[in-house]
Amino acid sequence: MMALGSRGDVQPFAALGVALAARGHTVRLLTYGSFADLVAGRGVTLVPVEGDIQADLKGPEATAMFAEGAKPRLVMAAMRAFAERNGESWARCLLEEARTADLLIPAGASVFIGASVAEALSIPYVHAYPQPTLPTRAFPSAMVPPQGKRPGLGNLLQSWTISIVFWQIFRKSVNRVRRELLGLKPYPVQGPYWRWQRDGFPMLMGYSPALVPRPDDWHPAAQVVGAWFLDHPEWVMPDDLSAFLAAGPAPVYIGFGSMMPGDPARTTRMIVEAVRRVGCRAVLAGGWGGLKPSGPTPDIFPLEAAPHDRLLPHMAAVVHHGGAGTTAAGVRAGVPAVIVPFLADQFFWAWRLDELGVCGGMLRHRDLDADQLAAAIRRCLEDQGMRGRAAALGATVRAEDGLGAAVRVIEVVATAR
């Protein structure tokens, strides 16, 4: 397996690796060494790849991206810089590890390298994604902010266009690897998506069909199996957090994960003011962006880290960036959300939660202010219809077995070799 990106990007695939290991399979996960704790003691061998995603997100390209509100051209420039810097070393690492593998599972942005290595070694592979990836008439592309309702053909054309644009980020580095390292022909300028769809390469979409039903126009080999959660039954809640939760009404969780607000101090002050206006309590997760109140705030608990599966069920609502993993965890907890998207599929998940009636608001991070945030939180806390829909959706997601369904598909592909 190979998974690259932030902790939230990698964690679902770590969960999939753990589920495969529990079935007796030998699993190696290629990702950043800083994520070793995700699989430590869980039967999965972590193979560290070159790079440091947290350092990358603090580098000049990412700093410019976040400072300008994550405009598409800056997002593409940052992602291209990451790929150019590390793409060849990632491919060499995967090539070495895959020589003795029976199956490859490249995830997310690593699918281009993973599919290329699998092609060079003539071994089967299964693509894995945490969001809808294939073009469809049913809904717009998950990789850009939705722009209102489109007819089916409009969705399809937009999705194909975005797929081709997304491929351009990786085209130079991936095709160099294909030519110089693997001895393969380069992928065409439009990328490999059409071929993957035409030939029916197995694809797993690791999100709940209750959030996004599977479109009828996808190839049968593309399956929506349910979300992949890495649970932490061994985690013990710290005494101070436990005491805070017991001291009053359920708080609101606020955190943006690996996203980096341009001015963390200003963002924190705005959050503190919004919480004060609502009159609620909150758990503020510092995340990689370093959100932290400057002084004591009795109604806000500053949190370094806690597993979502153990924390979010104690919350009254969840304010987050809209990453696929955090979105799934919040939905599973059965509480409404406020989404503050920064980039990529985060806007899509905000749109879907709004369509399902479980979102108090989508607030672009570059335009966020205390008035907007307070109003959105208040809707989550006071709209009983929204709260009921969120609870029902959470029950549906908790009843799914996304990991079990994914493992069954993978085992069928592996045995068909």
C-alpha positions as CSV (number, residue, x, y, z in Angstrom):
1,M,0.0,0.0,0.0
2,M,1.1,3.6,-0.6
3,A,-0.6,6.6,0.8
4,L,0.7,10.2,0.7
5,G,-0.6,13.5,2.1
6,S,-1.7,14.8,5.5
7,R,-2.5,12.6,8.5
8,G,-6.1,12.8,7.6
9,D,-5.3,11.6,4.0
10,V,-3.3,8.7,5.2
11,Q,-5.3,7.5,8.2
12,P,-8.2,5.8,6.3
13,F,-5.6,3.8,4.3
14,A,-3.8,2.8,7.5
15,A,-7.2,1.5,8.7
16,L,-7.6,-0.5,5.5
17,G,-4.1,-1.9,6.0
18,V,-4.9,-2.9,9.6
19,A,-8.1,-4.6,8.4
20,L,-6.2,-6.6,5.8
21,A,-3.6,-7.6,8.4
22,A,-6.3,-8.8,10.7
23,R,-7.4,-11.2,7.9
24,G,-3.9,-12.7,7.9
25,H,-2.4,-10.7,5.0
26,T,1.1,-9.3,5.1
27,V,0.8,-5.6,4.7
28,R,3.4,-2.9,4.1
29,L,2.3,0.7,4.1
30,L,4.6,3.2,2.3
31,T,4.0,6.6,3.8
32,Y,5.8,9.3,5.9
33,G,7.7,8.1,8.9
34,S,6.0,10.6,11.1
35,F,2.8,8.6,10.8
36,A,4.3,5.4,12.3
37,D,1.9,5.7,15.3
38,L,-1.0,5.0,13.0
39,V,-0.1,1.4,12.6
40,A,2.3,0.7,15.5
41,G,1.3,-2.6,17.1
42,R,-1.5,-3.2,14.6
43,G,0.2,-5.8,12.4
44,V,1.2,-3.4,9.5
45,T,4.8,-2.7,8.6
46,L,5.4,1.0,7.9
47,V,8.0,1.7,5.2
48,P,9.0,5.3,5.4
49,V,9.3,7.4,2.3
50,E,11.3,10.5,1.7
51,G,9.7,13.8,2.6
52,D,8.0,15.5,5.5
53,I,4.4,16.6,4.7
54,Q,4.2,18.9,7.7
55,A,7.4,20.7,6.6
56,D,6.0,20.9,3.1
57,L,2.9,22.6,4.3
58,K,5.1,25.2,6.0
59,G,7.2,25.6,3.0
60,P,7.2,28.6,0.6
61,E,4.7,27.1,-1.9
62,A,2.2,26.1,0.7
63,T,2.6,29.3,2.7
64,A,1.8,31.3,-0.5
65,M,-1.2,29.0,-1.1
66,F,-2.7,29.5,2.3
67,A,-1.9,33.2,2.4
68,E,-3.9,33.8,-0.8
69,G,-6.9,31.7,0.2
70,A,-5.8,28.5,-1.5
71,K,-6.5,29.7,-5.0
72,P,-6.5,26.8,-7.5
73,R,-3.4,28.0,-9.4
74,L,-1.5,28.2,-6.1
75,V,-2.8,24.8,-4.9
76,M,-1.6,23.3,-8.2
77,A,1.8,25.0,-7.9
78,A,2.3,23.6,-4.3
79,M,1.2,20.1,-5.3
80,R,3.5,20.2,-8.3
81,A,6.4,21.2,-6.2
82,F,5.8,18.4,-3.8
83,A,5.7,15.9,-6.6
84,E,8.8,17.2,-8.4
85,R,10.7,17.2,-5.1
86,N,9.9,13.6,-4.1
87,G,8.3,11.8,-7.0
88,E,11.3,9.8,-8.2
89,S,12.3,8.7,-4.7
90,W,8.8,7.6,-3.9
91,A,8.7,5.5,-7.1
92,R,12.0,3.9,-6.4
93,C,10.9,3.0,-2.9
94,L,7.6,1.5,-4.1
95,L,9.4,-0.4,-6.9
96,E,11.7,-2.0,-4.5
97,E,9.0,-3.0,-2.0
98,A,6.6,-4.2,-4.7
99,R,8.9,-6.7,-6.3
100,T,7.8,-9.3,-3.7
101,A,4.1,-8.1,-3.5
102,D,1.1,-10.0,-4.8
103,L,-1.0,-6.8,-5.0
104,L,-0.6,-3.0,-4.9
105,I,-3.0,-0.6,-3.4
106,P,-2.0,3.0,-4.3
107,A,-4.1,5.6,-2.6
108,G,-5.2,9.1,-3.5
109,A,-2.4,11.1,-5.3
110,S,-0.1,8.1,-5.3
111,V,-2.3,6.3,-7.9
112,F,-0.3,7.4,-10.8
113,I,3.0,6.1,-9.5
114,G,1.3,3.0,-8.0
115,A,-0.4,2.1,-11.3
116,S,2.9,2.6,-13.2
117,V,4.9,0.4,-10.9
118,A,2.2,-2.3,-11.0
119,E,2.2,-2.1,-14.8
120,A,6.0,-2.4,-14.9
121,L,6.0,-5.5,-12.6
122,S,2.9,-7.0,-14.1
123,I,1.1,-7.3,-10.8
124,P,-2.6,-6.5,-10.1
125,Y,-3.6,-3.3,-8.3
126,V,-6.6,-1.7,-6.7
127,H,-7.0,2.0,-6.6
128,A,-8.3,3.5,-3.3
129,Y,-9.8,6.9,-2.8
130,P,-11.5,8.7,0.1
131,Q,-13.7,10.8,-2.3
132,P,-15.6,10.3,-5.6
133,T,-13.0,10.3,-8.3
134,L,-14.5,9.1,-11.6
135,P,-16.3,11.6,-13.8
136,T,-20.1,11.2,-13.8
137,R,-23.4,12.9,-14.8
138,A,-24.7,12.5,-11.2
139,F,-22.8,15.3,-9.5
140,P,-19.9,17.8,-10.1
141,S,-16.2,17.1,-9.7
142,A,-15.2,16.6,-6.1
143,M,-12.0,18.5,-6.6
144,V,-13.2,22.0,-7.1
145,P,-15.9,24.1,-5.4
146,P,-19.4,23.2,-6.8
147,Q,-21.0,26.0,-8.8
148,G,-24.7,25.4,-8.5
149,K,-26.8,22.7,-10.2
150,R,-25.7,21.5,-13.7
151,P,-27.4,19.2,-16.1
152,G,-25.9,15.7,-16.2
153,L,-23.8,16.4,-19.3
154,G,-22.4,19.5,-17.7
155,N,-21.3,17.5,-14.6
156,L,-19.7,14.9,-16.8
157,L,-17.8,17.4,-19.0
158,Q,-16.7,19.4,-15.9
159,S,-15.5,16.3,-14.2
160,W,-13.4,15.1,-17.2
161,T,-11.9,18.6,-17.6
162,I,-10.9,18.8,-13.9
163,S,-9.5,15.3,-14.1
164,I,-7.3,16.3,-17.0
165,V,-6.2,19.5,-15.2
166,F,-5.4,17.6,-12.0
167,W,-3.3,15.2,-14.0
168,Q,-1.1,18.1,-15.3
169,I,0.1,18.6,-11.7
170,F,1.8,15.2,-11.8
171,R,2.4,14.6,-15.6
172,K,6.0,15.7,-15.8
173,S,7.2,13.8,-12.7
174,V,5.2,10.7,-13.3
175,N,6.0,10.4,-17.0
176,R,9.7,10.9,-16.2
177,V,9.5,8.0,-13.8
178,R,7.6,5.9,-16.4
179,R,10.3,6.6,-19.1
180,E,13.5,6.6,-17.1
181,L,12.9,4.3,-14.2
182,L,10.3,1.9,-15.4
183,G,10.9,1.7,-19.1
184,L,7.2,2.4,-19.9
185,K,5.6,4.7,-22.4
186,P,4.4,8.0,-20.9
187,Y,0.8,8.5,-20.1
188,P,-1.0,10.7,-22.7
189,V,-1.5,14.4,-22.1
190,Q,-5.1,13.8,-21.0
191,G,-3.9,11.3,-18.4
192,P,-4.8,7.7,-17.7
193,Y,-8.3,8.2,-16.4
194,W,-10.2,7.3,-19.5
195,R,-8.1,4.1,-19.9
196,W,-8.8,3.1,-16.2
197,Q,-12.5,3.7,-16.7
198,R,-12.6,1.9,-20.0
199,D,-10.7,-1.2,-18.9
200,G,-12.4,-1.4,-15.5
201,F,-9.5,-1.3,-13.2
202,P,-10.7,-2.1,-9.7
203,M,-11.4,1.1,-7.7
204,L,-12.5,1.4,-4.1
205,M,-14.2,4.6,-2.9
206,G,-13.9,4.7,0.9
207,Y,-16.8,6.8,1.9
208,S,-20.4,6.1,2.8
209,P,-23.0,5.7,0.1
210,A,-25.4,7.5,2.4
211,L,-23.2,10.6,1.8
212,V,-22.8,10.1,-1.9
213,P,-24.7,7.3,-3.6
214,R,-22.8,5.3,-6.3
215,P,-23.6,6.8,-9.8
216,D,-25.2,4.4,-12.3
217,D,-22.8,5.5,-15.1
218,W,-19.6,4.3,-13.4
219,H,-17.9,1.1,-14.5
220,P,-19.0,-1.9,-12.3
221,A,-15.4,-2.3,-11.0
222,A,-15.7,1.1,-9.2
223,Q,-17.4,0.4,-5.9
224,V,-18.5,2.7,-3.0
225,V,-17.9,0.5,0.0
226,G,-18.2,2.8,3.1
227,A,-15.8,4.8,5.1
228,W,-12.6,3.4,6.6
229,F,-12.2,4.2,10.3
230,L,-9.1,3.6,12.4
231,D,-10.6,3.2,15.9
232,H,-8.7,3.7,19.2
233,P,-10.4,1.5,21.9
234,E,-7.2,1.6,23.9
235,W,-7.2,5.4,24.2
236,V,-7.7,6.8,27.7
237,M,-9.2,10.3,27.9
238,P,-7.0,12.7,29.9
239,D,-8.4,13.7,33.3
240,D,-8.5,17.5,32.4
241,L,-10.5,16.8,29.2
242,S,-12.8,14.4,31.0
243,A,-13.4,17.0,33.7
244,F,-14.2,19.7,31.2
245,L,-16.7,17.5,29.4
246,A,-18.4,16.7,32.7
247,A,-18.6,20.3,33.8
248,G,-21.3,21.5,31.5
249,P,-23.3,21.0,28.3
250,A,-21.8,19.2,25.3
251,P,-19.2,21.5,23.7
252,V,-18.6,22.3,20.0
253,Y,-15.4,20.8,18.5
254,I,-13.4,23.3,16.4
255,G,-10.4,22.3,14.5
256,F,-8.9,22.5,11.0
257,G,-6.5,19.5,11.1
258,S,-3.5,20.0,8.9
259,M,-4.7,23.2,7.3
260,M,-2.7,26.3,8.0
261,P,-4.6,29.5,8.4
262,G,-2.6,32.5,7.2
263,D,-2.8,34.2,10.6
264,P,-3.4,31.6,13.4
265,A,-3.5,34.2,16.2
266,R,-6.2,36.2,14.3
267,T,-8.1,33.0,13.5
268,T,-8.0,31.9,17.2
269,R,-9.3,35.3,18.4
270,M,-12.1,35.1,15.9
271,I,-13.1,31.6,17.1
272,V,-13.0,32.7,20.8
273,E,-15.2,35.7,20.0
274,A,-17.7,33.5,18.0
275,V,-17.9,31.0,20.9
276,R,-18.5,33.9,23.4
277,R,-21.3,35.3,21.2
278,V,-23.1,31.9,21.0
279,G,-22.6,31.3,24.7
280,C,-21.5,27.7,24.2
281,R,-18.5,25.7,25.2
282,A,-15.9,24.5,22.8
283,V,-12.9,22.1,22.4
284,L,-10.3,23.9,20.2
285,A,-7.9,21.5,18.4
286,G,-4.7,23.3,17.7
287,G,-3.8,21.1,14.7
288,W,-0.8,21.8,12.5
289,G,-2.0,25.4,12.2
290,G,-1.3,26.1,15.8
291,L,-4.7,27.4,17.0
292,K,-4.4,28.3,20.7
293,P,-6.0,30.9,22.9
294,S,-3.5,33.5,24.2
295,G,-4.8,33.2,27.7
296,P,-7.2,31.3,30.0
297,T,-10.7,30.8,28.5
298,P,-12.9,28.9,30.9
299,D,-15.4,27.8,28.2
300,I,-12.8,26.7,25.7
301,F,-10.6,23.6,26.2
302,P,-7.3,23.8,24.1
303,L,-6.6,20.3,22.7
304,E,-3.4,19.0,21.3
305,A,-4.7,15.8,19.9
306,A,-7.4,13.1,20.5
307,P,-8.8,10.4,18.3
308,H,-12.0,11.5,16.6
309,D,-13.8,8.2,17.2
310,R,-13.4,8.7,21.0
311,L,-13.9,12.5,21.1
312,L,-16.6,13.6,18.6
313,P,-19.5,11.5,20.0
314,H,-19.2,13.8,23.1
315,M,-19.6,17.0,21.0
316,A,-22.8,19.0,20.2
317,A,-21.5,20.0,16.7
318,V,-18.3,19.8,14.8
319,V,-16.6,22.8,13.0
320,H,-13.8,21.6,10.7
321,H,-12.1,22.0,7.4
322,G,-14.1,19.4,5.4
323,G,-11.4,16.8,4.8
324,A,-12.8,13.4,3.8
325,G,-11.7,11.7,7.0
326,T,-12.9,14.4,9.4
327,T,-16.2,14.7,7.5
328,A,-16.8,10.9,7.8
329,A,-15.9,11.0,11.5
330,G,-18.2,13.9,12.2
331,V,-21.1,12.3,10.3
332,R,-20.5,9.0,12.2
333,A,-20.8,10.9,15.5
334,G,-24.3,11.9,14.5
335,V,-23.9,15.7,15.0
336,P,-24.3,18.7,12.6
337,A,-21.2,20.3,11.1
338,V,-20.0,23.7,10.1
339,I,-17.4,23.4,7.3
340,V,-14.6,25.9,6.7
341,P,-13.1,24.6,3.5
342,F,-9.6,25.5,2.4
343,L,-9.0,23.5,-0.8
344,A,-9.7,20.5,-3.1
345,D,-12.5,18.1,-2.0
346,Q,-13.3,20.0,1.2
347,F,-15.8,22.2,-0.7
348,F,-17.5,19.1,-2.2
349,W,-18.0,17.6,1.3
350,A,-19.5,20.9,2.5
351,W,-21.9,20.9,-0.4
352,R,-22.9,17.3,0.2
353,L,-23.6,17.9,3.9
354,D,-25.6,21.0,3.1
355,E,-27.6,19.0,0.5
356,L,-28.3,16.4,3.2
357,G,-29.5,19.1,5.6
358,V,-26.8,18.4,8.3
359,C,-24.6,21.4,7.8
360,G,-25.0,24.7,9.6
361,G,-23.0,26.5,7.0
362,M,-20.1,26.5,4.6
363,L,-17.7,29.4,5.4
364,R,-14.7,29.9,3.2
365,H,-11.7,30.3,5.5
366,R,-10.4,33.4,3.8
367,D,-13.7,35.2,4.5
368,L,-14.4,33.8,7.9
369,D,-15.4,36.2,10.7
370,A,-16.9,35.9,14.2
371,D,-20.4,36.8,13.0
372,Q,-20.6,34.1,10.3
373,L,-19.1,31.5,12.6
374,A,-21.4,32.3,15.5
375,A,-24.5,32.2,13.3
376,A,-23.5,28.8,11.8
377,I,-22.8,27.3,15.2
378,R,-26.0,28.6,16.5
379,R,-27.9,26.9,13.7
380,C,-26.3,23.6,14.5
381,L,-27.2,23.8,18.1
382,E,-30.8,25.2,17.8
383,D,-32.2,23.6,14.6
384,Q,-33.8,20.4,15.9
385,G,-34.6,19.2,12.4
386,M,-31.0,19.4,11.5
387,R,-29.9,17.6,14.7
388,G,-32.4,14.8,14.0
389,R,-31.2,14.3,10.4
390,A,-27.6,14.3,11.6
391,A,-28.4,11.7,14.3
392,A,-30.2,9.5,11.7
393,L,-27.3,9.8,9.2
394,G,-24.8,8.9,11.9
395,A,-26.8,5.7,12.8
396,T,-26.7,4.7,9.1
397,V,-22.9,5.2,8.8
398,R,-22.3,3.4,12.1
399,A,-24.2,0.4,10.7
400,E,-21.9,0.1,7.6
401,D,-18.8,-2.1,7.4
402,G,-16.7,-0.2,4.9
403,L,-13.5,-2.0,5.9
404,G,-15.1,-5.4,5.6
405,A,-16.5,-4.6,2.2
406,A,-13.2,-3.3,0.9
407,V,-11.2,-6.3,2.2
408,R,-13.6,-8.6,0.3
409,V,-13.1,-6.8,-2.9
410,I,-9.3,-6.8,-2.5
411,E,-9.2,-10.5,-1.7
412,V,-11.2,-11.3,-4.9
413,V,-8.8,-9.3,-7.0
414,A,-5.7,-10.9,-5.3
415,T,-7.0,-14.4,-5.8
416,A,-7.9,-13.8,-9.4
417,R,-4.3,-13.1,-10.3
